[in-house]
Structures are given as structure tokens and as C-alpha cells.
Amino acid sequence: MAQDFWASSGFRFLARGPEGWLVPGDDYLRHFLARPELAPPPEAGPGERHLHARLAEKPRLAIGEADLAAVEDPDARENWVEFLRFRDRLLAAGSVEACYVGEFRRPRVELAPPFLDALAQAIVRGLLDGRADPWLARAGELFFRPQRVSVEGGQVLAADASTIEAYAETGGFGNVGRLLRQQQTPVASVKMDVLNGENAPFYFLRDELFSFLLDLTPGREGAAALATLLGLWVGHLTGARVAVEPVARVDDERWRWHVGLDVESTALLNALYRGEPVAEEAKARLAALFRLAFADPADCAPEAAGRPVYLGLAFRADHLLRMKPQNLLVNLPLARSS
């Protein structure tokens, strides 16, 4: 029996299209209506409640300016504008993947980040369907959840940023912990475990807690899992078959192409490629490095043919890492037909 996980992704409300991409149904749209950003709070006005009820009944219902103007709270009204833009673009695209890929082929990205993250989560969940691999699942979290990275003694550990913030505020005990902290009552900290061979089976019991640390050190399971998933992501969204493996450094005199998987690594790799001086502190923030090779040279652009592509992943000075998997769609040297 396949292991289910990430119920928050809404994956169970998606169907497979003929090409294997994920087709949204009404229930997939309804699961967004249950999110805190759209579910009316107790103090919501009748206009907001009415709009929510209508869309909960008919998620594809056309909504006009007058309907939006009736929403009393301006912040809630803006949330509805963003949701409807997302809904209409998703339905027009016909699949989660087509919507995601199409958004980054536009002159300007217009979907709000939470919706882009939701699409990425659904895509990764689909890639992992039927794979009961805790390391792949934990690596998949990087595609849609920011991380906090620590480096000590050469070991690179990634922890879910929101989980760390919640633990800092509540000690991991929710509203009760928050109240105790406000009253300055000592609260025992909740330990976030590094995913390893002993505790890996428990990932699927704690998948929505996002409470495992991932070891991204080259040679460890976490780095290998992320490399595998990056390859699956490229293949699924572009059709190009690639192999991705972790590396400790770029040792290549014929280095020709690289892709930063976030803002920090893009700047770092660009500087190194141009031979510019880079501070050791900046180099130390390169959390992971990968080498990508095309299985079929025809999938690669001529200017990079026969050469590996290096992928970098780095964290900011405040140790926040926000991976941008869309960079693989935009910056990879793909042949035009891919």
C-alpha cells in the first residue's frame, strides 16, 4: 500500500491527465477555500461570508467586481483577488504543471508566492506518489518551504524555518506554549531530529509537522535525495532526462554553465565563474552543490552540449534558505524543443 503524506497539498483532489500531469477538480479548489487566508474569521462581514459560501458550493463560479467590492475587509478582499487570479489561471492551463511552468514563461510572474508554493508542493507530491522514501519526501520540502541552515564541523543541516519560529514562540506546544512563554514560564524545548536510518520510518507519522532536519552534507542521504528529486523535477516538467549528483566543489577548467537554485547561490556562482574575488564567508554559505548531465545531448542547448551543468544552493547571511525550483525551468540550457 502506498504511503500517503502531505494532506495539506490537496493531492488527493487531483487526477492524472493523459501525459501524467495533475488535473484539478472542484475539490482541489475547495481545499484552498478552507485555508486561513480565505476562510471567513468570526468577525467577517456578511459580504465576505456570502462570497465564500457561493464559491464553496460552485468553485468555478464567475465572480464580478461587485462581488469583490462587497467584501468588507480590504485585506480579505485582496486575498480573494489573488485567489481568483490563481483559480482562473489554473483552470485555463488545465493542469497544475502547465500552470506552474506557464507562470514563469510570462514577462512577469503574477501569482502570489503562496499559490506558487502550493503548486510546487502538489507537483513534488505527485513525483513522490508511490515512493515510500522518507529522504525524498524530506528533500521535497525544500521545493515549497523555506529552511534555516546551520553549518558546523563541515555538516550542513537544513531545518524548516516556520517550524523553528513556532518552536521559538511556543516551545512546540501550540497556544498553551505561547501562553506560558508570555507568562515567562520555562518551557522545555522540543528536539528536532536529524533524519537518519533509525527515525526515518517515523517521517510519515510526522510529515505535516515538518520537524525533521535534513543533512545536506555531500555523501549523506539528504544530499543524494535532493539530487534525485531535482532530476525528477526537470524530467517531469521539461521532458529532458537528466542525472544529478552532489559534488563537493566545481573542479572543472571547462566550466561552462551553472544554475543558482536561489538568489544567493546565483550571485555566488556568477562571481566564481567570472573569476571575481569572493569572501570566504560567502563561500561558506554554499549549502549544496550538484552536477547535472543530460542523458540525451539533443535535450541540451548547443552552447552547453557535452558539458555538465552545476547547480548551487546557498543560504543568506541570516541562514535562511529559500530554494527557487523554477530556476531550473528558466535557466537550464535546454534545447528549444524541450
C-alpha contacts under 8 A as a table, 3 or more apart, distances in Angstrom:
res1	aa1	res2	aa2	distance
2	A	129	D	7.47
2	A	130	G	4.95
2	A	131	R	7.16
2	A	132	A	6.86
3	Q	129	D	7.95
3	Q	130	G	6.66
3	Q	131	R	7.41
3	Q	132	A	5.70
3	Q	204	F	7.60
4	D	7	A	7.72
4	D	129	D	7.95
4	D	204	F	7.73
5	F	204	F	6.29
5	F	207	D	6.28
5	F	208	E	7.73
6	W	9	S	5.56
6	W	10	G	7.95
6	W	125	R	7.50
6	W	207	D	6.30
6	W	208	E	6.00
7	A	10	G	5.92
7	A	11	F	7.04
7	A	12	R	7.67
7	A	208	E	7.67
8	S	11	F	8.00
8	S	208	E	7.67
9	S	118	A	6.67
9	S	121	Q	6.05
9	S	122	A	5.46
9	S	125	R	7.48
10	G	13	F	5.54
10	G	14	L	7.23
10	G	28	Y	5.95
10	G	31	H	6.56
10	G	122	A	7.10
11	F	14	L	5.35
11	F	28	Y	7.84
11	F	122	A	5.87
11	F	125	R	6.90
11	F	126	G	7.25
12	R	15	A	7.96
13	F	24	P	6.86
13	F	25	G	6.35
13	F	27	D	5.72
13	F	28	Y	4.91
14	L	22	L	5.78
14	L	23	V	5.48
14	L	24	P	4.99
14	L	25	G	6.23
14	L	28	Y	6.57
15	A	22	L	5.51
15	A	23	V	5.04
15	A	24	P	6.66
15	A	25	G	7.60
16	R	19	E	7.70
16	R	20	G	5.21
16	R	21	W	5.57
16	R	22	L	4.85
16	R	23	V	5.93
17	G	20	G	5.12
17	G	21	W	5.30
17	G	22	L	6.03
17	G	23	V	6.00
17	G	95	S	7.92
18	P	21	W	7.38
21	W	95	S	6.29
21	W	96	V	7.10
21	W	97	E	6.22
22	L	95	S	5.26
22	L	96	V	5.47
22	L	97	E	6.74
22	L	123	I	7.64
22	L	126	G	7.67
23	V	94	G	6.28
23	V	95	S	4.44
23	V	96	V	6.31
24	P	27	D	7.93
24	P	28	Y	5.78
24	P	29	L	7.46
24	P	90	L	7.99
24	P	91	L	7.58
24	P	94	G	7.48
24	P	95	S	6.31
24	P	96	V	6.95
25	G	28	Y	5.36
25	G	29	L	6.88
26	D	29	L	5.21
26	D	30	R	6.25
26	D	58	K	7.82
26	D	59	P	5.96
26	D	60	R	7.40
27	D	30	R	4.75
27	D	31	H	6.18
28	Y	31	H	5.35
28	Y	32	F	7.13
29	L	32	F	5.52
29	L	33	L	6.88
29	L	59	P	6.21
29	L	87	R	7.30
30	R	33	L	4.96
30	R	34	A	6.70
30	R	55	L	7.94
30	R	56	A	5.99
30	R	59	P	6.49
31	H	34	A	5.30
31	H	35	R	7.03
32	F	35	R	5.31
32	F	38	L	7.40
33	L	38	L	5.42
33	L	39	A	5.88
33	L	52	H	7.36
33	L	56	A	6.95
34	A	38	L	6.62
34	A	39	A	5.31
35	R	38	L	5.66
35	R	39	A	5.83
36	P	39	A	5.22
36	P	40	P	7.73
37	E	76	A	7.43
37	E	79	N	6.65
38	L	52	H	7.66
38	L	76	A	7.16
38	L	79	N	6.79
38	L	80	W	7.02
39	A	52	H	7.25
40	P	43	E	7.79
40	P	44	A	5.54
40	P	48	E	6.79
40	P	49	R	6.11
40	P	52	H	7.39
41	P	44	A	5.33
44	A	48	E	6.33
44	A	49	R	6.72
44	A	72	E	7.76
44	A	73	D	7.68
45	G	48	E	5.57
45	G	49	R	6.38
45	G	71	V	7.28
45	G	72	E	6.08
45	G	73	D	7.84
46	P	49	R	5.03
46	P	50	H	5.91
46	P	71	V	7.92
47	G	50	H	5.18
47	G	51	L	6.28
47	G	67	D	7.94
47	G	70	A	5.01
47	G	71	V	4.82
47	G	72	E	6.44
48	E	51	L	5.26
48	E	52	H	6.25
48	E	70	A	7.00
48	E	71	V	4.55
48	E	72	E	6.58
48	E	73	D	7.99
48	E	76	A	7.88
49	R	52	H	5.17
49	R	53	A	6.14
50	H	53	A	5.14
50	H	54	R	6.19
51	L	54	R	5.23
51	L	55	L	6.30
51	L	67	D	6.99
51	L	68	L	7.95
51	L	71	V	7.72
52	H	55	L	5.30
52	H	56	A	6.00
53	A	56	A	5.06
53	A	57	E	6.30
54	R	57	E	5.28
54	R	58	K	6.13
54	R	59	P	7.72
54	R	61	L	7.77
55	L	58	K	4.81
55	L	59	P	4.46
55	L	60	R	7.14
55	L	61	L	6.36
56	A	59	P	5.64
58	K	61	L	5.44
60	R	87	R	7.99
63	I	67	D	6.15
63	I	68	L	7.42
64	G	67	D	5.34
64	G	68	L	6.64
65	E	68	L	5.18
65	E	69	A	6.04
66	A	69	A	4.96
66	A	70	A	6.28
67	D	70	A	5.34
67	D	71	V	7.24
68	L	71	V	5.54
68	L	77	R	6.32
68	L	80	W	7.44
68	L	81	V	7.61
69	A	72	E	7.49
69	A	77	R	7.50
71	V	74	P	7.39
71	V	76	A	7.17
71	V	77	R	5.66
72	E	76	A	7.81
72	E	77	R	7.34
73	D	76	A	5.29
73	D	77	R	6.11
74	P	77	R	4.89
74	P	78	E	6.24
75	D	78	E	5.16
75	D	79	N	6.38
76	A	79	N	5.00
76	A	80	W	6.35
77	R	80	W	5.15
77	R	81	V	6.35
78	E	81	V	5.01
78	E	82	E	6.30
79	N	82	E	5.16
79	N	83	F	6.15
80	W	83	F	5.00
80	W	84	L	6.05
81	V	84	L	5.32
81	V	85	R	6.26
82	E	85	R	5.21
82	E	86	F	6.25
82	E	111	L	7.10
82	E	112	A	6.64
83	F	86	F	5.02
83	F	87	R	5.99
84	L	87	R	4.90
84	L	88	D	5.97
85	R	88	D	5.35
85	R	89	R	6.12
85	R	111	L	7.20
86	F	89	R	5.23
86	F	90	L	6.00
86	F	111	L	6.18
86	F	115	F	7.04
87	R	90	L	5.16
87	R	91	L	6.15
88	D	91	L	5.27
88	D	92	A	6.06
89	R	92	A	5.11
89	R	93	A	6.10
89	R	99	C	6.68
90	L	93	A	5.16
90	L	94	G	6.26
90	L	95	S	6.62
90	L	96	V	6.61
90	L	99	C	5.37
91	L	94	G	5.12
91	L	95	S	7.26
93	A	96	V	7.66
93	A	98	A	5.54
93	A	99	C	5.14
93	A	102	G	7.82
94	G	98	A	6.83
94	G	99	C	7.38
95	S	98	A	5.26
95	S	99	C	6.19
96	V	99	C	5.25
96	V	100	Y	6.24
96	V	119	L	6.13
96	V	122	A	7.58
96	V	123	I	7.13
97	E	100	Y	5.08
97	E	101	V	6.03
97	E	119	L	7.53
97	E	123	I	6.73
97	E	237	L	6.94
98	A	101	V	5.25
98	A	102	G	5.71
99	C	102	G	5.14
99	C	103	E	6.10
100	Y	103	E	5.35
100	Y	104	F	7.01
100	Y	116	L	6.99
100	Y	119	L	6.49
100	Y	120	A	7.55
101	V	104	F	5.63
101	V	105	R	6.69
101	V	237	L	7.42
101	V	326	Q	7.89
101	V	329	L	7.37
102	G	105	R	5.10
102	G	106	R	6.63
103	E	106	R	5.55
103	E	108	R	7.99
103	E	109	V	5.85
103	E	110	E	7.50
103	E	111	L	7.57
104	F	107	P	7.82
104	F	108	R	7.58
104	F	109	V	6.20
104	F	326	Q	7.21
104	F	329	L	7.84
104	F	330	V	7.13
105	R	330	V	7.77
106	R	109	V	6.35
111	L	115	F	6.53
111	L	116	L	6.67
112	A	115	F	5.63
112	A	116	L	6.62
113	P	116	L	5.02
113	P	117	D	6.10
114	P	117	D	5.08
114	P	118	A	6.14
115	F	118	A	4.87
115	F	119	L	6.22
116	L	119	L	5.13
116	L	120	A	6.23
117	D	120	A	5.02
117	D	121	Q	6.07
117	D	143	F	7.60
117	D	144	F	4.78
117	D	145	R	7.57
118	A	121	Q	5.09
118	A	122	A	6.25
118	A	144	F	7.20
119	L	122	A	5.18
119	L	123	I	6.20
120	A	123	I	5.08
120	A	124	V	6.16
120	A	143	F	6.43
120	A	144	F	6.05
121	Q	124	V	5.24
121	Q	125	R	5.99
121	Q	140	G	7.91
121	Q	141	E	7.69
121	Q	143	F	6.91
121	Q	144	F	5.80
122	A	125	R	5.01
122	A	126	G	6.14
123	I	126	G	5.08
123	I	127	L	6.30
124	V	127	L	4.91
124	V	128	L	6.24
124	V	140	G	6.32
124	V	143	F	7.68
124	V	233	W	7.49
125	R	128	L	5.17
125	R	129	D	6.10
125	R	140	G	7.99
126	G	129	D	5.10
127	L	232	L	7.14
127	L	233	W	7.57
127	L	236	H	7.97
128	L	131	R	5.24
128	L	132	A	7.86
128	L	136	L	7.53
128	L	137	A	7.17
133	D	136	L	5.46
133	D	137	A	6.35
134	P	137	A	5.04
134	P	138	R	6.04
134	P	200	A	5.82
134	P	201	P	6.94
134	P	203	Y	5.94
134	P	204	F	7.22
135	W	138	R	5.11
135	W	139	A	5.98
135	W	195	L	7.57
135	W	200	A	7.55
135	W	214	L	7.99
135	W	221	E	6.82
135	W	222	G	5.97
135	W	225	A	5.77
136	L	139	A	5.07
136	L	140	G	6.00
136	L	222	G	7.82
136	L	225	A	5.03
136	L	226	L	6.72
136	L	228	T	7.79
136	L	229	L	6.73
137	A	140	G	4.94
137	A	141	E	6.75
138	R	141	E	5.39
138	R	142	L	7.67
138	R	212	F	7.55
138	R	214	L	6.90
139	A	142	L	5.80
139	A	143	F	7.86
139	A	214	L	7.19
139	A	222	G	6.60
139	A	225	A	6.19
139	A	226	L	5.12
139	A	229	L	7.50
140	G	143	F	5.60
140	G	144	F	7.76
140	G	226	L	7.21
140	G	229	L	7.07
141	E	144	F	5.77
141	E	145	R	5.67
142	L	145	R	5.35
142	L	146	P	6.50
142	L	147	Q	7.02
142	L	322	R	7.62
142	L	323	M	6.32
143	F	323	M	6.22
143	F	324	K	7.06
143	F	325	P	6.16
144	F	323	M	7.72
145	R	160	D	6.90
145	R	161	A	7.61
145	R	322	R	7.32
146	P	160	D	6.34
146	P	161	A	5.61
146	P	162	S	7.54
146	P	320	L	6.97
146	P	321	L	5.74
146	P	322	R	4.68
146	P	323	M	7.05
147	Q	158	A	5.83
147	Q	159	A	5.29
147	Q	160	D	4.53
147	Q	161	A	4.57
147	Q	162	S	7.90
147	Q	320	L	5.81
147	Q	321	L	5.01
147	Q	322	R	6.44
148	R	158	A	5.63
148	R	159	A	5.14
148	R	160	D	6.15
148	R	161	A	5.13
148	R	164	I	8.00
148	R	315	F	7.90
148	R	319	H	5.43
148	R	320	L	4.71
148	R	321	L	5.96
149	V	156	V	6.91
149	V	157	L	5.56
149	V	158	A	4.52
149	V	159	A	6.32
149	V	287	A	7.78
149	V	315	F	6.84
149	V	319	H	5.28
149	V	320	L	6.46
149	V	321	L	6.78
150	S	156	V	5.93
150	S	157	L	5.34
150	S	158	A	6.68
150	S	319	H	6.96
151	V	154	G	6.27
151	V	155	Q	5.51
151	V	156	V	4.66
151	V	157	L	6.46
152	E	155	Q	5.35
152	E	156	V	6.88
154	G	217	T	7.41
155	Q	215	D	7.21
155	Q	216	L	7.59
155	Q	217	T	5.50
156	V	215	D	5.77
156	V	216	L	5.28
156	V	217	T	5.10
156	V	287	A	6.46
157	L	194	V	7.92
157	L	213	L	6.21
157	L	214	L	5.57
157	L	215	D	4.67
157	L	216	L	5.99
157	L	217	T	7.55
158	A	213	L	5.44
158	A	214	L	5.11
158	A	215	D	6.50
158	A	216	L	7.11
159	A	163	T	7.79
159	A	164	I	7.24
159	A	211	S	7.41
159	A	212	F	6.81
159	A	213	L	4.72
159	A	214	L	6.67
160	D	163	T	5.35
160	D	164	I	6.33
160	D	210	F	6.29
160	D	211	S	6.84
160	D	212	F	7.79
160	D	213	L	7.39
161	A	164	I	5.21
161	A	165	E	6.31
161	A	320	L	7.41
162	S	165	E	5.06
162	S	166	A	6.12
163	T	166	A	5.03
163	T	167	Y	6.10
163	T	209	L	7.54
163	T	210	F	6.63
163	T	211	S	6.55
164	I	167	Y	5.13
164	I	168	A	6.09
165	E	168	A	5.04
165	E	169	E	6.24
166	A	169	E	5.13
166	A	170	T	5.87
166	A	171	G	7.26
166	A	172	G	6.54
166	A	174	G	7.95
167	Y	170	T	5.17
167	Y	171	G	4.37
167	Y	172	G	4.49
167	Y	173	F	7.78
167	Y	189	S	7.23
167	Y	190	V	7.00
168	A	171	G	5.70
168	A	172	G	7.73
169	E	172	G	7.90
169	E	177	G	7.67
169	E	178	R	6.02
169	E	181	R	7.20
170	T	173	F	5.57
170	T	174	G	5.61
170	T	175	N	6.90
170	T	176	V	7.44
170	T	177	G	4.26
170	T	178	R	4.25
170	T	179	L	7.80
170	T	180	L	7.85
170	T	181	R	6.62
171	G	174	G	7.66
171	G	177	G	5.75
171	G	178	R	7.51
171	G	187	V	5.96
171	G	188	A	6.44
171	G	189	S	5.06
171	G	190	V	6.16
172	G	177	G	6.78
172	G	189	S	6.99
172	G	190	V	5.75
173	F	176	V	5.95
173	F	177	G	4.53
173	F	178	R	7.43
174	G	177	G	5.33
174	G	178	R	6.30
175	N	178	R	4.90
175	N	179	L	6.16
176	V	179	L	5.16
176	V	180	L	6.28
177	G	180	L	5.04
177	G	181	R	6.12
177	G	187	V	7.01
178	R	181	R	5.09
178	R	182	Q	6.21
179	L	182	Q	5.07
179	L	183	Q	6.27
180	L	183	Q	5.03
180	L	184	Q	6.14
180	L	185	T	5.02
180	L	186	P	7.30
180	L	187	V	7.12
181	R	184	Q	4.76
181	R	185	T	5.60
181	R	186	P	7.01
181	R	187	V	7.09
182	Q	185	T	7.52
192	M	211	S	5.62
192	M	212	F	5.71
192	M	213	L	6.54
193	D	211	S	7.23
193	D	212	F	5.26
193	D	213	L	5.90
194	V	212	F	5.65
194	V	213	L	4.40
194	V	214	L	6.00
194	V	215	D	6.96
195	L	199	N	6.30
195	L	200	A	5.75
195	L	212	F	5.75
195	L	213	L	5.87
195	L	214	L	5.90
195	L	215	D	7.38
196	N	199	N	5.65
196	N	200	A	5.56
197	G	200	A	5.50
198	E	201	P	7.40
199	N	202	F	5.53
199	N	203	Y	7.27
200	A	203	Y	5.48
201	P	204	F	6.71
202	F	205	L	5.23
202	F	206	R	6.57
203	Y	206	R	5.21
203	Y	207	D	5.56
203	Y	212	F	7.59
204	F	207	D	5.04
206	R	209	L	5.31
206	R	210	F	6.96
206	R	211	S	7.26
207	D	210	F	5.74
207	D	211	S	7.80
214	L	222	G	5.69
215	D	220	R	6.66
215	D	221	E	7.29
215	D	222	G	5.08
215	D	223	A	6.84
216	L	220	R	6.69
216	L	221	E	7.77
216	L	222	G	5.11
216	L	223	A	4.45
216	L	287	A	7.12
216	L	288	A	6.51
217	T	220	R	5.69
217	T	222	G	7.45
217	T	223	A	6.16
217	T	287	A	7.91
217	T	288	A	7.28
218	P	223	A	5.86
218	P	224	A	7.72
218	P	246	P	6.00
218	P	247	V	6.40
218	P	248	A	6.19
218	P	288	A	7.45
219	G	223	A	6.92
219	G	224	A	7.16
219	G	246	P	7.55
220	R	223	A	5.74
220	R	224	A	6.52
221	E	224	A	5.10
221	E	225	A	5.97
222	G	225	A	5.08
222	G	226	L	6.23
223	A	226	L	5.22
223	A	227	A	6.22
223	A	246	P	6.31
223	A	288	A	7.46
224	A	227	A	5.09
224	A	228	T	6.25
224	A	245	E	6.74
224	A	246	P	6.39
225	A	228	T	5.10
225	A	229	L	6.21
226	L	229	L	5.07
226	L	230	L	6.09
227	A	230	L	5.18
227	A	231	G	6.40
227	A	244	V	5.22
227	A	245	E	5.42
227	A	246	P	6.31
227	A	290	F	6.96
228	T	231	G	5.22
228	T	232	L	6.35
228	T	243	A	7.70
228	T	244	V	6.32
228	T	245	E	7.45
229	L	232	L	4.94
229	L	233	W	6.03
230	L	233	W	5.06
230	L	234	V	6.30
230	L	244	V	7.00
231	G	234	V	5.28
231	G	235	G	6.20
231	G	241	R	7.62
231	G	242	V	5.71
231	G	243	A	5.83
231	G	244	V	5.64
231	G	292	L	8.00
232	L	235	G	5.14
232	L	236	H	5.99
233	W	236	H	5.28
233	W	237	L	6.16
234	V	237	L	5.45
234	V	238	T	5.69
234	V	239	G	7.18
234	V	240	A	6.66
234	V	241	R	7.48
234	V	242	V	7.29
234	V	328	L	6.95
234	V	329	L	7.46
235	G	238	T	5.50
235	G	239	G	4.74
235	G	240	A	4.94
235	G	241	R	5.15
235	G	242	V	6.71
236	H	239	G	5.76
236	H	240	A	7.92
237	L	329	L	7.83
238	T	329	L	7.41
238	T	338	S	5.79
239	G	338	S	6.21
240	A	294	F	7.29
240	A	295	A	7.92
240	A	296	D	7.70
240	A	299	D	5.71
240	A	334	L	7.95
240	A	338	S	6.33
241	R	294	F	6.13
241	R	295	A	5.51
241	R	296	D	6.91
241	R	299	D	7.86
242	V	292	L	6.55
242	V	293	A	5.52
242	V	294	F	4.47
242	V	295	A	5.36
243	A	292	L	5.63
243	A	293	A	5.34
243	A	294	F	6.56
243	A	295	A	6.98
244	V	290	F	6.45
244	V	291	R	5.59
244	V	292	L	4.41
244	V	293	A	6.56
245	E	290	F	5.41
245	E	291	R	5.43
245	E	292	L	6.69
246	P	288	A	7.38
246	P	289	L	5.84
246	P	290	F	4.25
246	P	291	R	6.32
247	V	250	V	7.48
247	V	288	A	7.90
247	V	289	L	5.57
247	V	290	F	5.26
247	V	291	R	6.54
248	A	288	A	7.83
248	A	289	L	6.49
249	R	289	L	6.86
250	V	255	W	7.89
250	V	310	Y	7.58
252	D	255	W	5.22
254	R	307	R	7.98
255	W	273	Y	7.69
255	W	307	R	7.68
255	W	308	P	7.80
256	R	304	A	6.66
256	R	307	R	7.02
256	R	308	P	7.85
256	R	309	V	7.45
257	W	304	A	6.69
257	W	307	R	7.91
257	W	308	P	7.31
257	W	309	V	5.15
257	W	310	Y	6.56
257	W	333	P	7.82
258	H	269	L	7.21
258	H	309	V	5.15
258	H	310	Y	4.49
258	H	311	L	5.75
258	H	312	G	7.75
258	H	332	L	7.90
259	V	266	T	6.63
259	V	269	L	7.95
259	V	309	V	7.26
259	V	310	Y	6.26
259	V	311	L	4.93
259	V	312	G	6.51
259	V	327	N	7.13
259	V	328	L	7.10
259	V	331	N	6.23
259	V	332	L	6.61
260	G	263	V	6.94
260	G	264	E	7.63
260	G	265	S	4.89
260	G	266	T	3.97
260	G	267	A	7.72
260	G	269	L	6.93
260	G	311	L	5.71
260	G	312	G	4.84
260	G	313	L	6.37
260	G	327	N	7.20
261	L	265	S	6.57
261	L	266	T	6.92
261	L	311	L	6.66
261	L	312	G	5.77
261	L	313	L	5.32
261	L	314	A	7.88
261	L	323	M	5.63
261	L	324	K	5.33
261	L	325	P	6.19
261	L	327	N	5.98
261	L	328	L	7.37
262	D	265	S	5.65
262	D	266	T	6.20
262	D	312	G	7.85
262	D	313	L	6.25
262	D	314	A	6.83
262	D	321	L	7.82
262	D	322	R	6.36
262	D	323	M	5.05
262	D	324	K	5.21
262	D	327	N	7.71
263	V	266	T	5.26
263	V	267	A	6.50
264	E	267	A	5.45
264	E	268	L	6.26
264	E	313	L	7.73
264	E	314	A	5.64
264	E	315	F	6.44
264	E	316	R	6.38
265	S	268	L	4.88
265	S	269	L	5.86
265	S	286	L	6.63
265	S	312	G	5.46
265	S	313	L	5.42
265	S	314	A	4.86
265	S	315	F	7.70
266	T	269	L	5.39
266	T	270	N	6.05
266	T	312	G	7.30
267	A	270	N	5.18
267	A	271	A	6.25
268	L	271	A	5.26
268	L	272	L	6.28
268	L	278	V	7.53
268	L	282	A	7.38
268	L	283	K	7.37
269	L	272	L	5.06
269	L	273	Y	5.93
269	L	312	G	7.27
270	N	273	Y	5.14
270	N	274	R	6.27
271	A	274	R	5.22
271	A	275	G	6.23
271	A	276	E	5.16
271	A	277	P	7.28
271	A	278	V	6.97
272	L	275	G	5.00
272	L	276	E	5.84
272	L	277	P	7.37
272	L	278	V	7.07
273	Y	276	E	7.63
278	V	282	A	6.66
278	V	283	K	6.86
279	A	282	A	5.29
279	A	283	K	6.46
280	E	283	K	4.98
280	E	284	A	6.09
281	E	284	A	5.14
281	E	285	R	6.71
282	A	285	R	5.32
282	A	286	L	7.35
283	K	286	L	5.65
284	A	287	A	7.51
285	R	314	A	5.40
285	R	315	F	5.50
285	R	316	R	7.03
285	R	317	A	7.63
286	L	289	L	7.36
286	L	312	G	6.99
286	L	313	L	5.93
286	L	314	A	4.18
286	L	315	F	6.69
287	A	312	G	7.87
287	A	313	L	5.64
287	A	314	A	4.92
287	A	315	F	6.69
288	A	312	G	6.01
288	A	313	L	5.12
288	A	314	A	6.82
289	L	310	Y	7.06
289	L	311	L	5.68
289	L	312	G	4.68
289	L	313	L	6.33
290	F	310	Y	5.62
290	F	311	L	4.92
290	F	312	G	6.48
291	R	308	P	6.20
291	R	309	V	5.73
291	R	310	Y	4.63
291	R	311	L	6.20
292	L	308	P	5.56
292	L	309	V	4.97
292	L	310	Y	6.11
292	L	311	L	7.23
293	A	307	R	7.38
293	A	308	P	5.03
293	A	309	V	6.46
294	F	297	P	6.07
294	F	299	D	6.90
294	F	300	C	6.72
294	F	308	P	7.74
296	D	299	D	5.70
296	D	300	C	7.55
297	P	300	C	5.41
297	P	305	A	6.26
297	P	306	G	6.83
298	A	301	A	7.61
298	A	335	A	6.91
299	D	334	L	5.90
299	D	335	A	5.15
299	D	337	S	7.59
299	D	338	S	6.01
300	C	304	A	6.66
300	C	305	A	5.82
300	C	333	P	5.83
300	C	334	L	4.64
300	C	335	A	4.79
301	A	304	A	5.71
301	A	305	A	6.15
301	A	333	P	5.20
301	A	334	L	5.03
301	A	335	A	4.24
301	A	336	R	7.32
302	P	305	A	4.97
302	P	335	A	7.42
303	E	333	P	7.99
304	A	307	R	5.71
304	A	308	P	7.79
304	A	333	P	6.60
309	V	332	L	7.97
313	L	323	M	7.17
314	A	321	L	6.49
315	F	318	D	7.74
315	F	319	H	5.28
315	F	320	L	5.33
315	F	321	L	4.33
315	F	322	R	7.40
316	R	319	H	5.03
316	R	320	L	5.34
316	R	321	L	6.35
317	A	320	L	7.46
324	K	327	N	5.85
325	P	328	L	5.83
325	P	329	L	7.68
326	Q	329	L	5.25
326	Q	330	V	6.47
327	N	330	V	5.00
327	N	331	N	5.54
327	N	332	L	7.43
328	L	331	N	5.60
328	L	332	L	5.24
329	L	332	L	6.15
334	L	337	S	7.97
334	L	338	S	6.11
335	A	338	S	5.46
